[in-house]
Amino acid sequence: MNEDGAAPAARGGGREITFSLADLPDVREFAAALARRGGMSEERLGDFLVALNEVTTNAVTHGAAKARLRVWYDSGALMVDVHDEGRHWVPDGVPGQRPPRENATSGMGLWVARRLSESLQVSAGSGGTTVVMRFPL
């Protein structure tokens, strides 16, 4: 955080925060404040936070111990970029495209996030995994 308590400006604009599993409540609070500041309605905020929680939790439980969230505004939308440096995931097909199996107890995060966001893109490789989501304001 900056001296004034604000998150540092991210490269290319927006705000970013680095987090671990224990920081997830702070991550949701950080993102909710930016969503409200951008004009997101309280009605949409719940879905936004569910999608964000799924992706950020995945980043620090399946990717790496630390991850980074970047949030910015783009043409009437809130953009979210979650990056972890985990290098072991090789997606089979388009992540989150298929619903989880009946009675599944895991593997739903990206599917849920895809359904709650306007768009979701995943890139995975030797530099880690990045999930970019778009939410209308």
C-alpha positions in Angstrom: 0.0 0.0 0.0 1.1 3.6 -0.5 1.6 6.1 2.3 -2.0 7.3 1.8 -3.3 3.7 2.3 -4.2 3.3 -1.4 -3.0 0.4 -3.5 -0.1 1.3 -5.8 -0.9 2.1 -9.4 -0.5 -0.8 -11.7 1.6 -0.8 -14.8 -0.8 0.3 -17.6 -3.2 1.9 -15.1 -5.5 0.5 -12.5 -4.6 -0.7 -9.1 -2.9 -3.9 -8.0 -2.4 -6.0 -4.9 -0.2 -9.0 -4.1 -1.9 -11.6 -1.9 -1.7 -15.0 -0.3 -4.5 -17.3 0.9 -4.7 -15.5 4.3 -5.2 -12.2 2.4 -8.4 -13.2 0.5 -10.8 -11.2 2.7 -8.7 -8.1 2.1 -8.6 -8.9 -1.6 -12.4 -9.0 -1.8 -12.6 -5.7 0.1 -10.0 -4.1 -2.1 -11.9 -5.2 -5.3 -15.3 -4.3 -3.9 -14.2 -0.8 -3.2 -12.9 -0.4 -6.7 -16.0 -1.8 -8.2 -18.2 0.6 -6.2 -15.9 3.5 -7.2 -16.4 2.5 -10.8 -20.2 2.5 -10.5 -21.0 -1.2 -10.1 -24.4 -1.6 -8.6 -24.8 -3.5 -5.3 -27.0 -6.0 -7.3 -24.1 -6.9 -9.5 -21.4 -6.7 -6.8 -22.3 -10.1 -5.3 -21.8 -12.0 -8.5 -18.6 -10.0 -9.1 -17.2 -11.0 -5.7 -18.1 -14.7 -6.1 -16.3 -14.8 -9.5 -13.3 -13.0 -8.1 -13.2 -15.2 -5.0 -13.2 -18.4 -7.1 -10.3 -17.2 -9.3 -8.2 -15.7 -6.5 -8.7 -18.8 -4.4 -7.6 -21.0 -7.3 -4.5 -18.8 -7.8 -3.2 -19.3 -4.3 -4.3 -22.9 -3.7 -3.5 -24.4 -7.1 -0.9 -21.9 -8.6 1.5 -20.4 -6.1 1.6 -19.2 -2.5 1.5 -15.6 -3.7 -0.5 -14.1 -6.5 -1.3 -10.7 -8.0 -4.6 -9.0 -8.6 -4.8 -6.0 -11.0 -8.1 -4.1 -11.4 -8.8 -1.3 -13.9 -11.7 0.3 -15.8 -12.2 0.0 -19.5 -15.1 1.3 -21.6 -17.9 0.9 -19.0 -16.5 -2.3 -17.6 -14.4 -3.4 -14.6 -11.4 -5.5 -15.7 -9.7 -8.0 -13.4 -6.4 -9.7 -14.0 -5.3 -12.5 -11.6 -1.8 -13.9 -12.1 0.1 -16.6 -10.2 3.5 -18.0 -11.0 2.5 -21.7 -10.8 4.0 -23.6 -13.7 2.4 -27.0 -13.5 -1.1 -26.5 -15.0 -1.7 -27.4 -18.6 -5.4 -26.8 -19.3 -7.3 -29.4 -21.2 -9.5 -27.4 -23.6 -10.9 -24.0 -22.7 -10.8 -23.7 -18.9 -14.3 -23.3 -17.3 -16.1 -24.0 -20.6 -17.7 -27.2 -19.5 -19.9 -27.5 -16.3 -18.5 -29.7 -13.5 -19.6 -33.3 -13.3 -22.7 -34.1 -11.4 -22.1 -34.3 -7.7 -18.6 -32.7 -8.1 -17.1 -31.3 -5.0 -14.3 -29.4 -6.7 -13.4 -28.1 -10.2 -16.2 -25.5 -10.4 -14.3 -22.2 -9.9 -13.5 -21.2 -13.4 -16.9 -22.5 -14.7 -18.7 -20.3 -12.0 -16.4 -17.3 -12.8 -17.1 -17.7 -16.5 -20.8 -17.7 -16.0 -20.8 -14.7 -13.7 -18.5 -12.5 -15.8 -19.0 -10.9 -19.2 -15.9 -12.6 -20.5 -13.1 -14.7 -19.1 -9.8 -15.5 -20.7 -7.1 -17.9 -19.3 -3.5 -18.2 -20.4 -1.2 -20.7 -18.8 2.5 -21.4 -19.5 6.0 -21.4 -18.2 5.4 -17.9 -16.7 2.4 -19.0 -14.7 -1.4 -18.6 -15.2 -3.3 -15.4 -15.8 -7.1 -15.1 -15.7 -8.6 -11.9 -17.1 -12.3 -11.2 -16.5 -14.6 -8.4 -17.6 -17.6 -7.2 -15.6 -20.1 -4.5 -16.8 -20.4 -1.5 -14.5 
